[in-house]
């Protein structure tokens, strides 16, 4: 559908990573849907769209979201399952924070630390 980057690599050197030119009806429909998703308030895909748009611009975000839509549709058709968006879309920095919180909680339980030991009063 010409939505994914065409990675040309020779000898370990990246020669090109541009999305190929060309158009078809499915690509146009998915890009229009992705553009509409960019105008939504707070959904799984609109958060993804805004993250990409902030980093690389709206046109790149439209292409990336259109590709994501194509992958979602493909998986729905081939696996015959309804689409279940993840309840929370975690980005790399959020995943690191979640890991840190889990590690701290594990250490608190390991050393049996109580809130009183840390100077917190429970009243």
PLY file of the C-alpha trace (Angstrom):
ply
format ascii 1.0
element vertex 123
property float x
property float y
property float z
element edge 122
property int vertex1
property int vertex2
end_header
0.00 0.00 0.00
3.08 2.21 0.02
2.65 3.23 3.64
5.75 1.58 5.12
9.29 2.91 4.62
11.34 1.30 1.86
14.59 0.53 3.66
17.43 0.19 1.17
20.61 -1.02 2.88
23.85 -2.01 1.22
26.86 -3.16 3.19
25.27 -2.06 6.45
24.89 1.51 5.18
21.38 2.95 4.91
20.96 4.28 1.39
17.31 5.30 1.65
14.45 4.99 4.09
11.78 7.05 2.38
8.19 5.94 1.92
7.78 5.11 -1.78
5.75 7.47 -3.93
2.53 6.31 -5.48
-1.08 6.23 -4.57
-4.03 3.91 -4.46
-7.54 4.11 -3.08
-6.82 2.24 0.14
-3.81 4.43 0.92
-5.88 7.57 0.33
-8.72 6.32 2.54
-6.36 5.32 5.36
-4.54 8.66 5.20
-7.85 10.54 5.40
-8.90 8.42 8.38
-5.53 9.05 10.03
-5.91 12.79 9.45
-9.34 12.67 11.13
-7.83 10.72 14.04
-5.35 13.55 14.47
-8.26 15.88 15.26
-9.76 13.65 17.97
-9.31 14.50 21.63
-8.10 11.56 23.68
-7.96 8.11 22.13
-5.29 5.46 21.79
-4.53 6.36 18.17
-4.82 10.13 18.61
-2.20 9.99 21.38
0.09 8.07 19.01
-0.62 10.64 16.27
0.19 13.60 18.54
3.45 12.02 19.71
4.67 11.53 16.13
3.38 14.95 15.00
5.28 16.66 17.82
8.53 14.95 16.87
8.39 14.89 13.06
5.42 16.91 11.82
1.83 16.31 10.82
2.49 14.73 7.40
4.75 12.07 8.87
2.20 11.49 11.63
-0.56 10.99 9.04
1.54 8.38 7.23
2.55 6.61 10.44
-1.02 6.49 11.74
-2.32 5.31 8.36
0.18 2.46 8.45
-0.85 1.63 12.02
-4.49 1.55 10.89
-3.56 -0.77 8.01
-1.80 -3.14 10.44
-4.81 -3.09 12.78
-7.21 -3.86 9.92
-4.94 -6.60 8.58
-4.73 -8.27 11.98
-8.51 -8.01 12.43
-9.13 -9.67 9.05
-6.51 -12.42 9.30
-7.04 -13.30 12.98
-10.83 -12.69 12.89
-10.77 -10.82 16.19
-12.26 -7.52 17.28
-9.78 -4.72 17.84
-8.93 -4.17 21.49
-6.89 -1.02 22.01
-4.51 -1.16 24.92
-5.93 0.74 27.86
-2.74 2.70 28.27
-0.22 3.38 25.52
3.14 3.49 27.25
6.09 5.12 25.57
9.68 4.18 26.38
10.18 6.83 29.08
6.89 5.83 30.73
7.91 2.16 30.66
11.17 3.05 32.41
9.28 4.97 35.10
6.92 2.03 35.63
9.91 -0.30 35.97
11.49 2.04 38.50
8.31 2.16 40.57
8.05 -1.64 40.54
11.68 -1.96 41.61
11.24 0.50 44.49
8.09 -1.30 45.69
9.93 -4.62 45.56
12.81 -3.22 47.61
10.41 -1.72 50.17
8.78 -5.13 50.59
12.16 -6.88 50.67
13.52 -4.73 53.49
10.14 -4.57 55.26
10.10 -0.78 55.41
7.09 0.83 57.06
5.81 4.40 56.45
6.85 5.33 59.99
10.46 4.37 59.16
10.47 6.95 56.36
9.04 9.71 58.55
5.46 9.54 57.28
2.83 9.66 59.97
-0.30 7.59 59.60
-3.01 9.47 61.45
0 1
1 2
2 3
3 4
4 5
5 6
6 7
7 8
8 9
9 10
10 11
11 12
12 13
13 14
14 15
15 16
16 17
17 18
18 19
19 20
20 21
21 22
22 23
23 24
24 25
25 26
26 27
27 28
28 29
29 30
30 31
31 32
32 33
33 34
34 35
35 36
36 37
37 38
38 39
39 40
40 41
41 42
42 43
43 44
44 45
45 46
46 47
47 48
48 49
49 50
50 51
51 52
52 53
53 54
54 55
55 56
56 57
57 58
58 59
59 60
60 61
61 62
62 63
63 64
64 65
65 66
66 67
67 68
68 69
69 70
70 71
71 72
72 73
73 74
74 75
75 76
76 77
77 78
78 79
79 80
80 81
81 82
82 83
83 84
84 85
85 86
86 87
87 88
88 89
89 90
90 91
91 92
92 93
93 94
94 95
95 96
96 97
97 98
98 99
99 100
100 101
101 102
102 103
103 104
104 105
105 106
106 107
107 108
108 109
109 110
110 111
111 112
112 113
113 114
114 115
115 116
116 117
117 118
118 119
119 120
120 121
121 122
